[in-house]
């Protein structure tokens, strides 16, 4: 038994399909991508299956998402804050000067002295 619940358009050639179906004798909710192109029309491998025994947990998770959680933030330029328990890697002092010096040297002088084999 297959029962389509709904479809959400992703772009001009694909959509997300939500359906109740059976797979290997196990009933569940399937969420998969369906594409329509010149070369192929049908489901892709992309998707997820929520078996019936896990559906109640999945439903509770989905229902716990609020409209506030899904509000998009304004497209302002954001500066990423670093959590206090994380550190950043900093460039050693003078590293910029050394990089500039190495660019000024002719190609032959900047080569490593490697043995000829």
N, C-alpha and C positions, 0 to 999 in steps of 0.2 A: 504494500500500500504506500503510495506516494501522495503527499498533499502539500502543494505549494502554499506557503504562508504569505510571501510577498517578495518583491524585487526592489532593489535600490540601484538607480543608475549611477555608475562610477565614472564613465566617460562615453564617447561616441560608440565604442566597440565592446564595452563590457559593463556588466552589472553584477550585483551581489544577490544571490538567490537564497532565501531561507525556506526550508522545507522539512516536513516530518517524513521519514522514510525508514526502511529496513535495510540493514547491511549485515551480511553474514548471520541472518536470523535475529539480529538485535535492533530494536526500534530506537530511534533517536532523532535529534534535531541536527540538520546539516546546514552549514552556512558555507557556500562555495561561490567562486567566481565563474560566470558564464560569459563567453566571448562570441562575437559574431564578426568574422572576417571573411575575406575571399578564400583563404586557404582552409579555415576550420571554423565550425560553429558547434559549440557545445561547452561542457564544463571543463575547466582547467584542473590541474592538480591542487591548486591553491584552495584551501578551505579547512574547515574544522567540523568534527562530528562530536556532538554531546550526546552520549548514550542516555537512555531513559532513567537509569539509576542515578545519574548525576544531574539530571535536568532541574530538580528542585533547587539545588545549590546554585546552579548557573542562573536560574530565574531570580533568586534572592540577590545575587551579585549585580545583575543587570538592573533590578529595581532599586538598588541602593545608590545608583548614579542619579544625581539631581540635575535639574536644568542649570543650576549655578555651576556645577562641575563642567558642563559642556559649553559654557560661554567662552567665546574666543576673545583673547586679549587684543587690545588695539595694536596695530602694526607699527608701534613706535620702536625706535632703536633701543634695545635693552642691553644693559651691561650685566654680564653674568656674575652673580655673587658666588664666591667660593665658600663652602661650609667651613666653619671654624676648625673642624677636625681634619681638614685637608690642607696640604701645602702646595705651593706652586714651585715649578722648577725655574730657577733664575739663571741668567747668563752670568758666567764668571766675569769679574771686573776686567776690562781691557779686551774682552773677546771681540768686540766690534772693531777695535783698532787692529787686532791681529788679522781679522778677516779682510780689512781694507788693505793691509800691507801685502797679504798673499795675492790679492788681485792685481797689485801694481807690479809684481815681479814678472820678468819675462818667463815664458813657458818652460824653457830649458832649466832655469834656476830653481823653479818650484818643483821639479820632478824629484822623486825620491831616488836615492842611490841604491839601485837594485842590481844584483849580480846578473850578468849575461849567461844564459844557459844554452 
